[in-house]
């Protein structure tokens, strides 16, 4: 289990991804697992993340915050020699986070990151980035981010069943500004060009820049802040890209065990659908 003393430099990794992407031709996932210990929270960085995503300032970390702490290690894995796919072009299709108790700004964290479960998808292949966050050797936070590598269609692959949440009466309509991709990139380190500017997004086939999926997830959870228990699981599926700038309708509905929520375009197309269970 290779150990990281500091967070990998994302700028260098993106340059590496651009240089090595064309040489990657598929194959098996590597069995490397990175571990990073002694992670501490910078209150100023946390405050800026909370501002961009809509969370209040609290001693507890938003459930999505450990994702950005582990993101550099995830990119390291996906740019290492032996990883079968180019980093650029991977599509983040789903994210699941389970929190056993709130993490605090004063906690010292250990994170492990690995890739797993390469499997067929109707539009190519998909795999998971699995992250665990521990405090005092106890795992209290787990994340599974699922990515799609678009490729040859596999007619025998299981059909993907996306949770359906009808738009209904919106709980609120959000104005999503044109610069939210750059704002989130600044606090998360995720500077994928599809999120930063219309011109760089067009290179990859998008008419405009698109919002980060994990910003959308965090913004939805910020809207539910104060209604959530300390321990819960939140699942989301990412659907249509959220073009920037735009308006989006947020819907939340209580269920027997938590909440269902969704983000739709004004025309009713889903950007994100999710559920919270305790």
Buried (B, 14 or more C-beta within 10 A) or exposed (E): EEEBEEBBBBEEBBEBBBEBBEEBEEEEBBEBBBBBEEBEBEEEEBBBBBEBBBBEEEEBBBBBBBBBBBBBBBBBBBBBEEBBBBBBBBBBBBBBBBBBEBBEBEBEBBBBBBBEEBEBBBBBBBBBBBBBBBBEEEEBBBBBBBBBBBEEEBEEBEEBEEBEBEBEEBBEEBEBEBBBBBBBBBBBBBBBBBBBBEEBBBEEEBEBBBBBBBBBBBBBBBBBBEEBEEEBBBBBBBBBBBBBBBEBBBBBBEEEEBBBBBBBBEEEEBBBBBBBBE
